[in-house]
Structures are given as C-alpha cells and as structure tokens.
C-alpha cells in the first residue's frame, strides 16, 4: 500500500464529497433502528441493527460474528488481510442509544433522522451511531477505493453501553484472543471545540448505591410523634453528611482513596488544565467550588474521585404543608472513580461506612448498583502520536490532551482484554445534546471524523 | 333549674336512647356536606353546611350569625337566656374536613355515612363533625327537654381548621366582645382509651418553611461536572444537618428556645407522663429515640419544641441509576412549638440560620409557610374540675391529664380573644383514622360525649 503515501487530506475530502450520499444513507439507516437498550420492548430493534451491521461488514470483506451475552449481543468483525507484519487496531463503538424521554421536547421523530442546517437530528445522531457510522464509512471507503486496509482492523460494537455494559464486560475475558490488538480506539468522546481536536487520556469509573433509612413502619403524624420518633429524613441527612468534610470536600469513607494516584510528570506535561471559572459560571450559573478544593477544577473533575447524591426523596413533597414524619427516606448515590480504584471495593467501603454511621433508631439498608473501573491511557504509547498527527492534519490545529470526568464503562475491561494501547477520542461537542431531546451531529464533524480515521489507518499501515 | 339536680347519668342515657335516631339523623346530614376546606371546588358545600347549622341553631332558640372571613365563614351562635348571674361557656368545633385521598382505599363513599358494627364511617365522622354533632345534640336535647340550658352558651364553628384557620384567626380580635366567656371548651381531641377520659392541658403550635438549594441553572452530568460544581443535594444535606445536634437532639438555631418554659409544679403533679417504649416500638416498629434525649418521651412530645423535615426531594428518584447533579434540591420543614414561643419569630430565626449556613456555591431560598402559637390550659381553672367530674361520672374512671404534641391552630387565638379558661377535650381514639381513609366514630363514644357535654352544662348551670 506504498502508493497511498501520495494521498493527503485534500484527496480524501474529495472522496468524501463523492461518497457523501452513500455514507449518509448508511448512517441514517442505522439511526432508524430504535435501539434503546434499557427497555426490553426494543429488543427486536436491537436485533435488526445487528443484522444490518453483519451485512455491512460482510459487504466490505470483513469476517463477522455475533457475540452472545446475557444481555444484548455484541458484533465483532475483523479483516486481518494486512498480515502479521502489520499492526492491529481494534475500533470500539456501540449501537444502542439512550431513551428518548422527554419525547414532547423533540422537534422531530427521534428515529427518523432529518438533515437541517448541516446537521443530522436523531437519537444517537452522535452517541454513538454518528461516530460509529463515520468509522464504518472509513472502512468501507478504504475497502472499495483501495481493496485493502493496509492494517489489520478489528471492530467491536456493543449493544449495552447506555446501560453500563454489564453483560458485554462479562464476556471480554473469554474473548481475549479475538480482541488482541496493538491499539484500541474508543471513539465515543468529544472534541475541545469545532476546530480543536483532542485525545482523552483518562476516563473515570463509577460505582453506585441506593440507601434507604427506615424510622417506622408507617408514616407518623409530626404532632403525635414529633420529639419521640427519630425522623428518617433526619437520619438520612445526618448519614449523608458524614460522607464528606464540608470544608475541604474530602471524602471521609475509610479506604476510599486507596489506589488513587497523582498524575505522572508526563501526564502533567501533556494535559491542558485550563479552566475558565468565569465562563463556567456564566454558562451554568454555577460556581466551580465543589469537590476537593485543594485541587484545581480540571484535576478535581479528571483525576480525583467524587461522591455525589444523585437523588434524594422522602415524606411529603406537594404544595402547602403536611406535618408528616415519613416511615422512610431514600438517597441514590454514585461515585466517579479514578483508574486504580476498585469500584466494588469502594462500594463495600461506603456500605460499611453507612451501616456503621446509622443514626440511633434508624435502620439503614444499602443496595449496591453498577460498578465499573476508571481507565487511563499509556501516555508513552506510540499510537497517541499517530492519532494526534492525524487529528492535526484534519483539523489544522494542534491536538490537545485532556481527560474526562465521565465514564465509558467498557473501556478498562476492553483495555485489559485486548492488551492494546487505548486511545479515547471522538468528534462530539456539548451542543450535540447527547442523552437529551433533539440530539444532533454536524456533518462537517462527521466528515472530519471520517478523514481522521482514514488517516490513522493509513499511518498505521505504513508501520511494520 | 334546681330540679335537674335529680337527673343523673342514667337518666340521660335513657334520654339518649329515646332521641338516638334524631341525633344520628342530624349527624349524618352534617356528614353528607362535602366540606373540604382546602379545595376551592367545595365552596358551595361549605356554604350549604353553614345554612344547615344556621337553621339548626334557629330551631333550638339560639341567635345565630355568619361571620365572614377572607376564607370560609364561621358560624357563631348563642343563647344567653340563663342571664348574667350564670357563667358563660364557649364551645368550639369546626365544620370543615380533610380531603379524602387516597379515595381508592375507602370501603364506602366518604360523604355517604354508613353505620356498621356500632360505628359511623364517613369523612369527618370524628374530626370534627362527630364531636360537633354530639355537642349540637346536647344543646338540642337541653332546649327541647328543659326549655333552657341553665348556663349561657356560645358556640363558634369554623370552616378552616383543616387549613390552619388563617382567616378565622384573623377576625377573632374584632369579635372579642361576642366571644367573651368564662370557659372555652375546644372539643377536637382524644380520650386516653375507650374507657379512660382525659383533659388535654396543652397543645403545641406550629411553624413551617420551605427551603430551596440552588446549585446551577440546569441539571448537570456527574461525570462532566462532578468535582467542579457543588451538588445542591449535598448543600441541602449539610444545611439541614446544622439544625440539630445529632447526639443530644438539641436544636441549634439561635434563639429557638426563647419562651420555652419548664412544666409548672402543678402541671407536673397533674400530668400522666407514662410512656411504654416497648408498646410504642411494637405498635409503630419505631424506637422512641428522637428529639432531645435528655427529656422523657412524653415531655419531648408535649412540652419541647421540635424541628422536623417533613419532605425532601431533588435529583433522580426513579429505578436504576442516573448520574445527575441536579440544579436544585428542596426540603419542607415544620416545627412544633410550645406555648410561649412566637412562631413568626421562630420562622425568622430558622430563615436567618439557613441563610447564614448556606454552603459555598449554593443559593438558599426560604419560603415561610404557616405559623400558629401553642397553647396551655390554666391548671388552676375551676372549669377543669367541672369537666373532669363530668367525664368521670360518664366514663366511671378517673380523668387523666395529658398534653398533646399536635396543634389545633385556632386554640391560642380563641383563648386570647375570649379570655376564657380553655379546656381541650374530645372523644376520639387513634383507631378512628382521622385524616385517613375509612374515618369512623363509635356511637358508644358519641353517646358518652353527649352525656359529658350535658353534665358539664348542668354543673355549670348550678353555679352562679
């Protein structure tokens, strides 16, 4: 594939223009499947999407398998015709999407993509069908234009990302051989801005728990019982207030910080820690004063674990007053965790803490929910350079290095199972409204994503 | 009326039997009015109930007035033909009732009273139409049987008790002359048990506030923002945890205990402070370990003020996890207050406390709700003896003295405006399910209530 040396980004821009309608057709076909993974009634839609993907890969000379899980199956496809002397890259995407609630706020049918002002509007337009489609388009283009990829390409497309990938993660260990690769591209993330590309060096993990405080078996009248019974809302408030030091923001759960490491010198040198507090306050009407105030905001969001109460409820919440002492009060808690923390261990530590600090007269029940590990890229991996150069060629701007406070649940498990150097990347922007009504993706970024993937494959193909 | 000396309880029991159907007819007629005061759509029902009461009083030779308020009008009736040498007693009741939700749990139409197993089932069966009807029956019986009451009787029946009496309280000061009396009987309370009567020497007051904690203008993603923004649920939790010392249960709001006095020696001697913690735990599956643990349970419930969070909510409360940092979190707070505390001042103190303790980055908004004073009977008042003797004759058991942790909002204002010695009493039991589905009142207690009121009037009539 030496002759591809001559093709630069301009050549591929022309090629994209030529194939644009075909790429968009595939993209829109994919968007029409109502692949909401968290709702069992869409199961046949997920199955239809898998059939579509299997056909797609067959048409571009990939061998393809459906990997059963205890939940939604994953699609695994590969074309290893570049041979053993060439590197192997594993691409990751997901074909499932978020629910569409609140449906009333959509300006068009979430599963009938429309093109408007250079954007595609639909559920999954970006997350992840847009990013998936630009990868698929790149593979199709390479295979039809050149008849080969120049590099060994594997791709895993799961159907459970929006539910935390529990069953997909469970099968990865047994698929180690198939997943083995040199580099793993997780294409489910964002750019810094329209013109500024970035590579994400780390994602946080997550663990979640539900807490129930029980004070009595029935709701009690605050006149008849107030002063006698211990109000479980007070119990919950006291319990939750033991989790964090209000002044420093430090989390007080014993053992919580085990495995949390400082950023390395290399990471410190690479990472763009810029954070504009004024801009943040303007955008969200919120001060960046949460978390552990000893650390700067970007570090707090990327490299420090958090504990957040995502929901709290109990008693009377309607208009006017109702002088009730409720029987129970509830909180939903989740933590964002750093690579190195064991999410199941953290759950246990929090459970132990909550049970130990149960206020008098209050029964505390803890229910463990999701638990996934955080992940960090190897800052010395050569693939980072390949990807950053490709991004810079396409975006004509230096590639930044960032981390994300968010979670792509499967990443750490994929990194382990594939033993590839992970690159977390993507072409989204906050304006794309993922997980919200009127999700969209600008076709200009779809094209840039396509170009970037093509350039990465080409560059990898030049290596031995 | 000297000849009435001969009539004892047995005589009146016979009389009740004779007039039973007529009394029940009046009682049931009253129950059929859908007098839900908190819902504007029942206004005509409240008006119909007032017409019924006006006619009732006219028929028994009472002069009667409708006292307009900014809300529902009150009925004021009097028969002062006993003359200036005889004492004047003011009876209090209310013709409004609680809403009927949850309507599905009613076994019969809440506004079509049914008689079953010696009980009347309907909304208001006890609270307060049952207690009201037994007073009205007593007055009717005295007037028809003897043609006179032997004592000057005034009666005020309000239509706003279930909404905290705000507009009724507002007119009392201007009605001082009309309300003037020697003794005020507030008949809206309970017995100790079926056979054990009591007089309630004190009721707590109440003040309520809503608290809103704002962290940002929109809900934020806990990955993208966790560690940066201060979660308003944490803000609320920290704020609420400053209100009380978790160990002692002491309320930490500056000035909160101003005006709270110890029980007097007389009160201590009279009050039955018995409290069976084991029985309480069995009944409610709740330990009596709330409030200020330095005090015994009955004192904590009767003579110590409390602060209770009646409701708390914010963020995601559905199934599974949603990693949101909500924009806002809310709590609904109410205090039970002791006679001597100024409820409006306490509201201000709590508002000041909450605003002063606002966690960093959190905007705290406080909305003041209801505020009513607590009340205590004059333990030396002669009317207590008259009432207790009457109760003992009817119930054949010693009368106990208790207090109640609950609130009858108008009592303190009526006590002030009428300058009468207040007696808080009634014939309810917890089993009557007031404010709940299938409210009922045993006709055996209706009769005992009737007998008690008749005996009280007779005894007062013997005095000059």
Interface residues (C-beta under 8 A of the other chain):
Chain A: X38 X164 X204 X206 X208 X215 X216 X217 X218 X220 X221 X222 X223 X224 X225 X226 X227 X228 X229 X230 X231 X233 X234 X236 X237 X238 X240 X241 X244 X246 X280 X284 X285 X286 X287 X288 X289 X290 X291 X292 X297 X300 X301 X304 X306 X308 X309 X310 X311 X312 X313 X314 X315 X316 X317 X320 X321 X322 X323 X324 X325 X326 X329 X330 X331 X332 X334 X336 X359 X360 X361 X369 X370 X404 X405 X406 X407 X435
Chain B: X38 X164 X204 X206 X208 X215 X216 X217 X218 X220 X221 X222 X223 X224 X225 X226 X227 X228 X229 X230 X231 X233 X234 X236 X237 X238 X240 X241 X244 X246 X280 X284 X285 X286 X287 X288 X289 X290 X291 X292 X297 X300 X301 X304 X306 X308 X309 X310 X311 X312 X313 X314 X315 X316 X317 X320 X321 X322 X323 X324 X325 X326 X329 X330 X331 X332 X334 X336 X359 X360 X361 X369 X370 X404 X405 X406 X407 X435
